[in-house]
Amino acid sequence: MANELRYVGLDVGGTTMKAAVVDDDGRPAPHVSLPTEPERGQEAGLETMCETIRQAVVAAGLTLDDIAAIGVATPGTMDLKTGYILDPPNLKPWRNVPVRDYIAHKFGKPTAFQNDANAAAMGEYWSGAGAGVRSLVMFTLGTGVGGGIIINGEVLEGEHSHGAELGHMKIEMTKPRLCGCGKRGCLEAYASATAVVKRTEEALAGAPPSILHQVFREKKLTAQRIFDAAKAGDPLAEKIVDETAAILAIGAANLMHVINPEMVVFAGGMTESGDWFLQKIRNHVPTYAFPVPAERTKIRFAQLGSDAGFIGAAACARQLIRGALRR
Amino acid sequence: MANELRYVGLDVGGTTMKAAVVDDDGRPAPHVSLPTEPERGQEAGLETMCETIRQAVVAAGLTLDDIAAIGVATPGTMDLKTGYILDPPNLKPWRNVPVRDYIAHKFGKPTAFQNDANAAAMGEYWSGAGAGVRSLVMFTLGTGVGGGIIINGEVLEGEHSHGAELGHMKIEMTKPRLCGCGKRGCLEAYASATAVVKRTEEALAGAPPSILHQVFREKKLTAQRIFDAAKAGDPLAEKIVDETAAILAIGAANLMHVINPEMVVFAGGMTESGDWFLQKIRNHVPTYAFPVPAERTKIRFAQLGSDAGFIGAAACARQLIRGALRR
């Protein structure tokens, strides 16, 4: 035990931040969480990060002396080279926050800094769906569509910290939907949970009465309720879910033709609908991808849920000490 | 001179193969070329490869003892890990050809094997448009659309040798054009030289008389003639060229949001139309890409022409001896 290295992974979200100590094999101790409260400003935010890290160490029954390195994941925009959060839409009014150096100096430990979607992909690569693969592309389906690409144990960060913004691949030119980013035709405008609800609302307008109409009248339409209606046999919901699977297959195929990874992972709320939906995505892949990657690329749902972020942040911390996970 | 390492780069095409000795700084000696004649079979093909390599060494005024390593680039399909050409559409009837080991044993030299589009990207990275950048994505616009991705001096080969098949990203769902690969909606079905001619022929059918109609009646319509007509002010040709620039900007933006490279390079016949066309592509990029990569990503035309393949093959040979060009 005394020789085993341990890391703290911290995942900062717009609402809460979560941290845990993670051992050298990717196993987390119990995690702690604190409210982010970005509106209190970035100095308060940095102090909450430090407090979450301290509490995570206590929750693991350890002291800071037991910690080899710290990893911090945050939403963008960011500059990964300098370790700054720049102008994060989900952490307003923070701006130009020197996260990495602040944490490193506060604790006197090597500190890694990573985009939250990249960190989540790293978590799945280390000890989730992708354990053992050489390369992995992950799509995270939520309010938006996030992405992470890991090749030979390294995060593809990109030259301007914009690597793996997979939600913003253009997949439509003729009738391109408006994306939350302000551009048109992005994958996110079709395949995020928000976009699935929007596509359903539009389809409901001209469709015959169905379970979904009843849901829509009685409660808020959500991606989960749409998926439930599809499972219950509602034809309109089935159509929406199948189109969503086809769109995600296009996303996967495009990445098979760019990165050609060993595995494509989907994460986020929609994946909780189970293997039924995973199989639909897989069924569409051969329509869009070349035979070899279509046959050989493993397609999986994520396994770590919302723990992927802090586990991946810890993986990035581990890299500072141990080098790349696999080469 | 005696201490300087030299490499032979060989680029095998469907019609001819070209080779040259390249020095340690990426400067080629005069190249030689021989007909490929794939119809003569793969044993004859392998022997022609060896003969082209031998002639290249003679053309450089050297002997084989002066050569540190050999690099061979061929069209796919292929298995880069084992060094085999598998089932190449452009080299029929070759099948399962152990190119790398054959050349390595024949000459007793370390031998690298690479996809031709990847090798061309490596050539531009080493001593062409991308000299000095850390990461580069290249689109080669010809009969099809090829691609190559270089990050920190290494070719992104992919898990199944399908990395950087950039022509087969899907960019259209509503009215997806049929691609030469048999799938629909691929970038190649819009932006290859062949596709530009096809889009023009379709547009001519319903358009008022123009320079292009006259070209079409008198000679074969080619991408070059379409670009020339656009330069001469033909409105239909201008429209086609501008749409092509927008489609290439979508391709570039998608790669900015996946790889986020320091530079995007376009190569192939269409780029000979000059900076006029390059500027059109650049003008469309901010419509599709996030502000930071749109502003900062260098967009260039290739500089090495058809020498890029053998220079890049030599770069891959150099890596066997020297390790990655830049990290």
Interface residues (C-beta under 8 A of the other chain):
Chain A: T77 R134 S135 G147 I149 I151 L156 E157 G158 E159 H160 S161 H162 G163 A164 E165 L166 H168 M169 K170 I171 E172 M173 T174 K175 C181 K183 G185 I247 I250 A253 N254 L255 M256 H257 V258 I259 N260 P261 E262 T287 Y288 F290 V292 P293 R296 T297
Chain B: T77 R134 S135 G147 I149 I151 L156 E157 G158 E159 H160 S161 H162 G163 A164 E165 L166 H168 M169 K170 I171 E172 M173 T174 K175 C181 K183 G185 I247 I250 A253 N254 L255 M256 H257 V258 I259 N260 P261 E262 T287 Y288 F290 V292 P293 R296 T297
